[in-house]
Amino acid sequence: MLLLFVSAFSISFAQTLGFRGTVFSKQDSSTVPFVHVHIENLSIGVVTNYAGQFHLILPDTLSNRNVVFSCIGFKSLSLPIREFLASRDMADSIFLIPDIVMLNEVVVEAIKQDSLHEFIQRVLEKVKSNYPTDDFFSSGFFRQISQNGDSSSRLVEAAISIQDPGYSGKDENVRVRVDQIRKSNDYVEYSWTKSLVQVFLGSENDLLKTYRSDFLRQSGKLIRSSSILTYNLRLDTILGTDQNQVAKIVFSTDEERNGPYFVGEIFVSLGDLAIRRMTYSWVANPKFTFPNQELVFFDNRLRFKIVVEYHKINSKYYPFYITCFEPIPGVTGAKGKLQFKESSIMINEILLKRSDYDRIKRREREFADDDIYEKARPYNKQFWETYNMVTLNPIGPNQRFSLEKKESLDNQFERNAKGKRRF
């Protein structure tokens, strides 16, 4: 079975319809990322990028269909494609209405009858039935951007394939293959402690690490070991209506302690008790500071953050988006210029039938101690020029400006196909 969220390659039809735009919140006109823009009753669609932008290409045979915009926390919007194409204003700006039910106006039986901890316990018990336990295959896009203060210092992008044994399998049985990759120059300011970290801990594969950050994996203690039940829980709000209600629950360690604390959000579908989205962070306590805190926390507030979002296919939920924001290990930035990296995986295609995909061979797979930046891999310029995941999710202009101060990115991609290179 083939389910296409975002076309991995440029789509070629005899005659096509193409339209692009930006999705905004009607409440405050802020852009809305990760909106699913798809054709009604079909699996053809894309997802808005960080800036709420999308670009959808369709065969003209679908011109009589409706395009649907859907996102957690907003009312879905369905528009006739012909009407959408005929209106310049509509195509440029799509406004979604927040779908929030005030807590004092709704009765949620599942939560009303239990304490929040008992409710979360029921959610944990449903993990095995809500998420895949059989093999599945997915393709996606990996991007890692390193930051030194306000400047970007390194970029790695890859088209990837993943063979996943399901959530009942061991993490080490997940196989990830890099199909295409491109790398900028490395402008990270390394210190002598970097070498010590590599000597004692070895290299680390950030691609594998990011995928394994999924909270539902075997190694995920928050969910699989039920440690989330030891946190303080608070029902924040209810999103959606009728059968699509989602409870947003905030969990944290003691915020009154004299030091940093952990905080996260878990979005639970009340219909099937499935986790739809989850975040987890270690943050600075605004009530307490310690010496050189600005060298530990980005913007003096955040040490790391993980975000995972799941989408439902048939009766199961699959990882769709994973991002990790964390410091670069073994690197001490100058005051006010901490060096961090943000690694993201966006899934664009999922195959459920074994007959629809070839297994990833052992020699093709990534290993946990492989640094994907340091490997020599060819740069396929033609592939990247037609890869829609990059078209839909371009790096920001400030990031590009930082990386191209000395040399164009295209030249850097060509040069770094030979392997490790620092500047």
HELIX and SHEET records of a PDB file:
HELIX    1   1 ASP A   60  LEU A   62  5                                   3    
HELIX    2   2 ILE A   81  ALA A   86  1                                   6    
HELIX    3   3 ARG A   88  ASP A   92  1                                   5    
HELIX    4   4 LEU A  103  GLU A  105  5                                   3    
HELIX    5   5 GLU A  109  LYS A  112  1                                   4    
HELIX    6   6 LEU A  116  GLU A  125  1                                  10    
HELIX    7   7 VAL A  127  ASN A  130  1                                   4    
HELIX    8   8 ASP A  171  ASN A  173  5                                   3    
HELIX    9   9 TRP A  192  LEU A  201  1                                  10    
HELIX   10  10 ASP A  206  TYR A  211  1                                   6    
HELIX   11  11 LYS A  221  ARG A  224  1                                   4    
HELIX   12  12 SER A  227  THR A  230  5                                   4    
HELIX   13  13 ASP A  242  ASN A  244  5                                   3    
HELIX   14  14 GLN A  293  LEU A  295  5                                   3    
HELIX   15  15 ARG A  354  ASP A  356  5                                   3    
HELIX   16  16 ARG A  362  GLU A  364  5                                   3    
HELIX   17  17 LYS A  381  GLU A  385  1                                   5    
HELIX   18  18 ASN A  388  LEU A  392  1                                   5    
HELIX   19  19 PRO A  397  LEU A  403  1                                   7    
HELIX   20  20 LEU A  409  ARG A  415  1                                   7    
HELIX   21  21 ASN A  416  LYS A  418  5                                   3    
SHEET    1   A 5 LEU A   2  LEU A   4  0                                        
SHEET    2   A 5 GLN A 339  LEU A 351 -1                                        
SHEET    3   A 5 PHE A 136  ASN A 148 -1                                        
SHEET    4   A 5 SER A 151  ASP A 164 -1                                        
SHEET    5   A 5 ARG A 175  LYS A 183 -1                                        
SHEET    1   B 9 LEU A   2  LEU A   4  0                                        
SHEET    2   B 9 GLN A 339  LEU A 351 -1                                        
SHEET    3   B 9 LYS A 316  PRO A 327 -1                                        
SHEET    4   B 9 LEU A 302  ILE A 313 -1                                        
SHEET    5   B 9 ILE A 275  VAL A 283 -1                                        
SHEET    6   B 9 TYR A 261  SER A 269 -1                                        
SHEET    7   B 9 VAL A 246  SER A 252 -1                                        
SHEET    8   B 9 ASN A 232  LEU A 239 -1                                        
SHEET    9   B 9 ILE A 100  VAL A 101 -1                                        
SHEET    1   C 3 GLN A  53  PRO A  59  0                                        
SHEET    2   C 3 THR A  16  SER A  25 -1                                        
SHEET    3   C 3 SER A  93  LEU A  96  1                                        
SHEET    1   D 4 GLY A  45  VAL A  47  0                                        
SHEET    2   D 4 HIS A  36  ILE A  39 -1                                        
SHEET    3   D 4 ASN A  66  SER A  70 -1                                        
SHEET    4   D 4 LEU A  77  PRO A  80 -1                                        
END                                                                             
